[in-house]
Amino acid sequence: MFERENVVAIGWERVSINPAEVDDVDLLAAVKAAYPGKKPGTDSFSVRTIRDFVDIPNDSIILVRRGYTQNQRDHLPVHIYAFARVTGDVVSVPTGSRN
């Protein structure tokens, strides 16, 4: 998607609000509503992850990759898709509205 549509995205489409337009309290409530029954602390971690994504400054260079995560114990290969420069603000796309 990032190459074809020239975007970088994270998959939080069930969160019903635009995270760039709300504070952390409202974002946490939306995450809890979208993903009920998670382990304690998971919702707060999700909010921090979303907030970190939303707060990436324009003109930042980012690495688009798949593979190793911060909690992973074994070192499986990492697939690097691309480096990209952030050139615009976050846009929230509601579920089902993408072509």
C-alpha positions, 0 to 999 in steps of 0.5 A, spaced: 500 500 500 505 505 501 508 504 494 502 504 490 498 510 494 504 513 497 502 513 504 505 509 511 499 506 515 498 503 521 492 498 522 488 501 527 482 502 523 477 499 528 478 505 532 472 510 531 476 517 532 481 521 529 487 520 533 490 526 531 484 530 533 483 527 541 487 527 547 490 521 550 484 520 555 479 520 549 484 515 545 484 510 550 476 510 551 476 509 543 481 503 543 478 500 549 471 500 545 474 497 539 478 492 542 475 489 548 478 484 553 485 485 552 490 484 557 491 490 562 496 495 560 495 493 552 490 499 551 495 504 554 501 501 550 496 501 544 495 509 545 502 510 546 504 506 539 498 510 535 500 517 539 508 516 536 505 514 529 501 521 529 506 525 532 512 523 527 514 530 525 514 532 517 520 531 514 522 525 518 525 519 514 522 513 516 524 505 515 518 501 512 519 494 514 516 487 516 519 482 521 523 483 528 519 486 534 521 489 540 518 484 544 521 478 540 526 474 543 529 470 536 532 474 531 528 472 525 530 476 518 527 483 517 524 485 510 526 492 509 521 495 504 523 502 503 525 508 506 520 514 506 520 521 508 514 524 512 511 530 507 504 531 510 499 530 516 496 524 519 489 522 516 484 518 519 481 513 514 475 510 517 474 502 515 471 501 509 472 508 505 478 506 502 478 503 495 
